[in-house]
Amino acid sequence: MTALGPADWPPSAPISTPRLVLRPSEARDRPAFVELFSSPEVGAHIGGARPREEVEGAMPEVPGRRPGAFVAELDGAMIGLVTLDPRDPGRPDPVRPEAGGTELGYLFLPEAWGRGYAGEACAAALDWFAATLPGEPVVLCTRTDNARALRLAEKLGFTELERFEAYGAEQWLGVR
């Protein structure tokens, strides 16, 4: 991935969708970040929730403020997070040249699940990324037993590259 630089981030204006605003994080988002990373429901998909006190103690004043991280806001409140990050070279998935160097990630508060917000937010972030770094492929990796994530990957235009074992479960790697 060609790293996002200061000139690319944050976007010149928040990104609006029909229902959401995607923007850089702010101090007012801290309670929602704590809830997100200490939620047992969310944790079930990311290796487990962390104790609330631990998250509170480790969370910076303005969490998630970095290139490629978008807060998904609904009616003025954070409901989720969408990220476009350089792929970690230490990941257990197979290295594939066609996979590219950027990975899409997303986490939403459980009360926002099942309403299409993740798809709406991810599509907007991917559109922004394609305009910022044209032609750069993006990958998404999820557990094959996460049917909702696989449906969203398909909806967003990801195609399967490979399945592999990691983190004690079968994983799905797709590219867009």
C-alpha positions in Angstrom: 0.0 0.0 0.0 1.1 3.5 -0.7 0.7 4.8 2.9 -1.8 7.5 3.5 0.1 10.7 4.2 -0.9 13.9 6.0 -2.1 15.3 2.8 -4.5 12.4 2.4 -5.8 12.4 5.9 -8.2 13.4 7.2 -10.4 13.9 4.2 -11.1 17.5 3.4 -14.7 17.0 4.6 -16.6 14.3 6.4 -18.1 11.7 4.1 -21.8 11.6 4.2 -24.0 8.7 3.2 -27.8 8.6 3.2 -27.8 7.9 6.9 -24.3 8.2 8.3 -21.3 10.5 8.5 -17.8 9.1 8.3 -15.2 11.3 10.0 -12.0 11.2 12.1 -12.5 10.4 15.7 -12.9 13.1 18.4 -12.6 13.1 22.2 -16.4 12.8 22.5 -16.2 9.3 20.9 -14.1 7.8 23.7 -17.1 6.3 25.6 -18.3 4.5 22.4 -14.8 3.2 21.8 -14.6 1.8 25.3 -18.0 0.2 24.8 -17.0 -1.2 21.4 -13.8 -2.9 22.7 -15.2 -4.2 25.9 -18.4 -5.6 24.4 -18.7 -9.4 24.7 -20.8 -9.5 21.4 -18.2 -7.6 19.5 -15.4 -9.5 21.2 -16.8 -12.8 19.9 -15.6 -11.8 16.4 -12.2 -10.3 17.3 -10.7 -12.7 19.7 -12.6 -11.8 22.8 -13.7 -8.7 24.7 -11.3 -6.9 27.1 -12.3 -6.0 30.6 -13.9 -2.5 30.6 -11.5 -1.2 33.3 -8.5 -2.3 31.1 -10.0 -0.6 28.0 -10.8 2.5 30.0 -7.2 2.7 31.3 -5.6 2.1 27.9 -7.9 4.3 25.8 -6.3 7.6 24.7 -8.2 10.9 25.1 -8.9 10.8 21.3 -9.0 7.1 20.3 -8.6 5.9 16.8 -7.2 9.2 15.4 -5.0 7.9 12.6 -4.9 7.7 8.8 -7.6 5.4 7.4 -9.7 5.2 10.6 -13.3 6.5 10.2 -15.9 6.9 12.9 -19.3 6.0 11.7 -21.7 8.5 13.2 -25.5 8.2 13.3 -27.6 11.2 14.5 -24.5 12.7 16.1 -23.3 9.6 18.0 -20.6 7.1 17.1 -22.0 3.7 16.3 -19.0 2.1 14.7 -15.5 2.2 13.2 -14.3 1.5 9.7 -10.5 1.1 9.0 -8.3 0.9 6.0 -4.9 -0.2 7.3 -1.6 -1.4 5.9 -1.6 -5.2 6.1 0.5 -6.5 9.0 3.3 -8.6 7.4 3.2 -10.8 10.5 -0.3 -12.0 9.8 -0.9 -15.8 9.4 -2.7 -15.6 6.1 -0.9 -16.5 2.9 1.0 -13.7 1.2 -0.6 -13.1 -2.1 0.7 -10.4 -4.5 -2.8 -9.8 -5.8 -4.0 -9.2 -2.3 -2.5 -5.8 -2.1 -1.3 -4.0 1.0 -4.5 -2.5 2.5 -7.0 -4.3 4.6 -10.6 -3.2 5.4 -11.8 -3.7 8.9 -15.0 -2.6 10.7 -16.5 -2.9 14.2 -20.0 -1.7 15.1 -21.8 -1.5 18.4 -24.3 -4.4 18.7 -27.3 -2.1 18.8 -26.3 -1.0 15.2 -26.2 -4.6 13.8 -28.6 -5.8 11.2 -29.6 -2.4 9.9 -27.1 -2.1 7.0 -24.9 0.6 8.6 -21.7 -1.5 8.3 -22.3 -2.0 4.5 -23.1 1.7 4.0 -20.1 2.9 6.0 -17.7 0.4 4.4 -18.9 1.2 0.9 -18.3 4.9 1.5 -14.8 4.3 3.0 -13.9 2.1 0.0 -15.1 4.7 -2.4 -13.0 7.3 -0.7 -10.0 5.0 -0.7 -10.4 4.3 -4.5 -10.5 8.0 -5.2 -7.4 8.6 -2.9 -5.3 5.7 -4.2 -6.8 4.6 -7.6 -6.2 1.0 -8.5 -4.9 -0.1 -5.1 -6.5 -3.4 -4.2 -8.1 -3.9 -0.7 -8.5 -7.2 1.1 -10.9 -8.3 3.8 -10.3 -11.3 6.1 -13.0 -12.9 8.3 -13.8 -16.2 9.8 -15.8 -18.5 7.5 -18.3 -19.1 10.2 -19.2 -15.4 10.3 -22.0 -15.6 7.8 -23.0 -11.9 8.2 -19.4 -10.8 7.4 -19.2 -13.1 4.4 -22.5 -11.7 3.0 -21.2 -8.1 3.5 -17.9 -9.0 1.8 -19.8 -10.2 -1.2 -22.1 -7.2 -1.2 -19.0 -4.9 -1.2 -17.6 -6.7 -4.2 -14.9 -8.8 -2.6 -14.1 -12.1 -4.2 -12.5 -15.1 -2.5 -8.8 -15.6 -2.9 -8.2 -18.3 -0.3 -9.3 -20.0 2.8 -6.8 -21.0 5.5 -6.6 -21.9 9.2 -5.6 -19.3 11.7 -6.6 -18.2 15.2 -8.2 -21.6 15.8 -10.7 -21.3 12.9 -11.0 -21.4 9.2 -10.5 -17.9 7.7 -11.7 -16.3 4.4 -9.5 -13.9 2.5 -11.1 -11.8 -0.2 -9.9 -9.0 -2.5 -11.7 -6.1 -4.2 
